[in-house]
């Protein structure tokens, strides 16, 4: 998911929670 790097830290945190 290269998009995660472009997304803000807040969004990245949500993605980590889902994974």
C-alpha positions in Angstrom: 0.0 0.0 0.0 2.2 2.9 -1.2 -0.8 5.2 -0.8 -0.4 4.9 3.0 2.9 6.8 2.7 1.1 9.7 1.0 -1.8 9.7 3.3 -1.6 11.7 6.6 -0.5 10.0 9.8 -4.1 9.9 11.1 -5.3 7.9 8.1 -2.2 5.6 8.4 -3.1 4.9 12.0 -6.6 3.8 10.9 -5.1 1.5 8.2 -2.8 -0.1 10.8 -5.9 -0.8 13.0 -7.7 -2.5 10.2 -4.6 -4.7 9.3 
